[in-house]
Amino acid sequence: MPRPARRAAAKAVAPKRPDGRTLRARPRVPGAPARSGPRRQAILDAGALLMQQRGFVGTTVEDVTDQLDLTKAAFYYYVENKEELLFQISTQTLALADASIAAIERSAETPDRKLGLMIDSFVRLVAERPAFFTVYFQEKGHLDAEHLKTVIRVERKIAGALERVLREGTAAGAFRAADPAVAAFGILGMCFWVYKWFRPGGRADVAAVSLTFQTLALRGVAAAS
């Protein structure tokens, strides 16, 4: 196509923002960090909700843009493709847990108090963001190899922090001698499974669930008196 014709064609299909103004999507630089802002968060929220309902395979970019009344150009300004949308949902999910758990581990609290706070943090995060955690746990198999490696590294970092607290408690004589890795994964499994069954307004609120889990875990690891 001659250059003038290409320019005319590009002008004819210039995407519009919801307010009617033309949106010029800037190309993403490979390896550049994800763009931030309320619109990006709205895309992640809508994507997580749709994937929770329909799964990764059953959700399209068009579904997300239709949900938000966005053009595809607006979507691609923040997210490169559907797989990267899943990756951003996954990394945001894990980043929240990682930041909370790291802060608790660095605190001056006793090991048993740290363990209780970690369990409370896990339970509340999962209960308050069910769509994100559902999508992460059920759909992460659709991530590409590099993205999957990235999220697994963060998973291991979170498990490692919990494991170190268990080791700390054992060394202090507060916790019984047990394989800390096995105990850590058992506690994580209990907490993260909340996304499967917890419903706001159900028979137990999030505080009650957290307290029950803390009691079970702390009694389970407590050293014999």
Residue pairs with C-beta under 8 A, 6 or more apart in sequence:
1 9
14 22
14 24
15 22
15 23
15 25
15 71
15 72
15 73
15 74
16 22
16 23
16 71
17 23
17 71
17 74
18 69
18 70
23 71
23 73
23 74
23 77
24 73
25 73
25 74
25 76
25 77
26 77
28 76
28 80
34 40
34 78
34 79
34 88
35 77
35 78
37 78
39 70
39 74
39 78
40 78
40 79
42 68
43 64
43 68
43 70
43 75
43 78
43 79
43 85
44 85
44 88
44 89
44 92
45 131
46 64
46 67
46 68
47 59
47 64
47 79
47 85
47 86
47 89
47 135
48 89
48 131
48 132
48 134
48 135
49 67
49 131
50 59
50 63
50 64
50 67
51 59
51 86
51 89
51 131
51 135
51 139
52 130
52 131
52 134
52 135
54 63
55 138
55 139
56 82
56 86
56 135
56 139
56 142
57 142
59 82
60 82
61 72
61 75
61 81
61 82
61 85
62 72
64 70
64 75
64 85
65 71
65 72
65 74
65 75
79 85
79 88
83 142
83 143
83 144
83 147
84 147
86 135
86 139
86 140
86 142
86 143
87 143
87 144
87 147
87 150
87 151
89 132
89 135
89 136
90 135
90 136
90 140
90 143
90 147
90 151
91 150
91 151
91 154
92 132
93 129
93 132
93 133
93 135
93 136
94 136
94 151
94 154
94 155
94 158
95 154
96 125
96 129
97 121
97 122
97 125
97 158
98 154
98 157
98 158
100 121
100 125
101 118
101 121
101 122
101 158
101 161
101 162
102 161
104 114
104 117
104 118
104 121
104 161
105 114
105 118
105 161
105 164
105 165
107 114
107 117
109 117
110 172
110 174
111 165
111 166
111 168
111 169
111 172
111 174
111 175
112 169
112 174
112 175
112 218
112 222
114 165
114 168
115 162
115 165
115 166
115 169
115 187
115 214
115 217
115 218
115 221
116 214
116 217
116 218
118 161
118 162
118 165
119 187
119 191
119 210
119 213
119 214
119 217
120 210
120 214
122 188
122 191
122 192
122 194
123 191
123 194
123 206
123 209
123 210
123 213
124 206
124 210
125 133
126 133
126 191
126 192
126 194
126 195
126 198
127 194
127 198
127 200
127 206
127 209
128 206
130 195
130 198
133 192
133 195
134 195
136 151
137 192
137 195
140 148
140 151
141 148
143 151
158 188
159 181
159 184
159 185
159 188
162 184
162 187
162 188
163 180
163 181
163 183
163 184
164 180
166 175
166 178
166 180
166 183
166 184
166 221
167 180
169 175
169 221
170 176
170 177
170 178
170 180
170 223
173 223
174 222
174 223
175 221
175 222
175 223
176 221
176 222
176 223
176 224
178 221
183 220
183 221
187 217
190 213
190 216
190 217
191 213
194 209
198 206
198 209
200 206
204 212
